[in-house]
Amino acid sequence: MKRSTLEVIIGVIVILALIVGALAVAGDAEWGGADGNVAGMIDETGYTPWYESVIWSPPSGEIESLIFALQAAFGAGIACLILGYWTGQRKARKE
């Protein structure tokens, strides 16, 4: 086996051991997200929003998530298009 392959295998084993160790140490911990914690803190302060959406508000959380995912996919597509264009230009210059 090549040395680089052995190093990759050892690296993966070490990473997996760290993950399993972290989960074992945490035990019965609650893995809540930051959004949930912030929402609770906002409720404690009594904050009220100073504006409402003028144009449109999504009818449900699922629709809101769908729109967010579409925005992310569109942005990733544009980024990949630009990176691909730059890579093609670089290859064309080399030839």
C-alpha positions in Angstrom: 0.0 0.0 0.0 1.3 3.5 -0.9 2.3 5.8 1.9 -0.2 8.5 0.9 -3.1 5.9 0.9 -2.1 4.8 4.4 -2.0 8.4 5.6 -5.5 9.0 4.3 -6.8 5.8 6.0 -5.2 6.8 9.3 -6.6 10.3 8.9 -10.1 9.0 8.4 -9.8 6.7 11.4 -8.6 9.5 13.6 -11.4 11.8 12.5 -14.0 9.1 13.1 -12.5 8.4 16.5 -12.7 12.1 17.4 -16.4 12.2 16.3 -17.3 9.1 18.3 -15.4 10.4 21.3 -17.1 13.7 21.2 -20.5 12.0 21.0 -19.6 9.6 23.8 -18.5 12.5 26.1 -21.6 14.6 25.3 -23.8 11.7 26.3 -27.4 12.8 26.6 -26.8 16.4 25.5 -29.4 18.4 23.7 -28.2 19.4 20.3 -30.3 22.5 19.6 -29.5 25.1 17.0 -28.6 28.7 17.4 -31.9 29.8 15.9 -33.9 28.2 18.7 -31.7 29.8 21.4 -32.0 33.2 19.9 -35.7 33.0 19.5 -36.0 32.3 23.2 -33.8 35.3 24.1 -35.8 37.6 21.8 -39.0 36.5 23.6 -37.4 37.3 27.0 -36.6 40.9 25.9 -40.0 41.6 24.6 -38.8 42.8 21.2 -41.4 43.6 18.6 -40.5 43.8 14.8 -40.5 47.4 13.5 -41.7 46.4 10.0 -43.8 43.8 8.2 -43.3 42.4 4.7 -44.9 44.8 2.3 -45.0 42.6 -0.8 -45.7 39.0 0.2 -45.2 36.6 3.1 -44.9 32.8 2.5 -48.0 30.9 3.6 -46.0 28.2 5.5 -42.6 27.3 6.7 -42.2 24.7 4.0 -42.7 27.3 1.3 -40.2 29.6 3.0 -37.7 26.7 3.1 -38.3 25.9 -0.5 -37.7 29.5 -1.6 -34.5 29.6 0.5 -33.3 26.4 -1.1 -34.0 27.7 -4.6 -32.1 30.9 -3.8 -29.1 28.8 -2.6 -29.3 26.5 -5.7 -29.4 29.6 -8.0 -26.5 31.2 -6.2 -24.4 28.0 -6.4 -25.2 27.6 -10.1 -24.0 31.2 -10.8 -20.8 30.6 -8.8 -20.1 27.3 -10.6 -20.8 28.9 -13.9 -18.3 31.7 -13.2 -15.7 29.3 -11.9 -16.2 27.0 -14.9 -15.8 29.9 -17.3 -12.6 31.0 -15.6 -11.2 27.4 -15.8 -12.1 27.2 -19.5 -10.4 30.5 -20.2 -7.3 29.3 -18.3 -7.2 26.1 -20.3 -7.7 27.9 -23.6 -4.8 30.3 -22.8 -2.5 27.3 -22.1 -3.3 25.7 -25.5 
